[in-house]
Amino acid sequence: MECLHLVPTYYSMMDTYYVMEMLTTLRPKLVQQLLEVCTSVKVKRLFLYMAEKSKHPWFHAINLSKVDLGEGKRSIVKNGVYNNKYGITISKELDDYE
């Protein structure tokens, strides 16, 4: 989550996504607690977007209704692709990545 806070200034979206892809054994209860206390809307939205895109089995155990995702749109990168579900503009490269 700390790396996501530094996107795109210090880390690229793709680099952080590659890390997210490897987080297959996270504990859902701990992830839930971290998301609930996290104060960065950007971090929470990116984390959830990447976790869902990675199709992690623990993602479905997260109770999204308890995670405050704020209001309004967040533009993480310029000239990117808007993801309506999470209200973020992400890089086209990440959007296209399978």
Protein Blocks (a to p, Z undefined) as FASTA:
>chain_A
ZZmmmpcklpcfklmmmmmmmmmmbcfklmmmmmmmpcbfklmmmmmmmmmmnopaklmm
pcfklpcgbeajddfbghiacdfklopacdfklmmpZZ
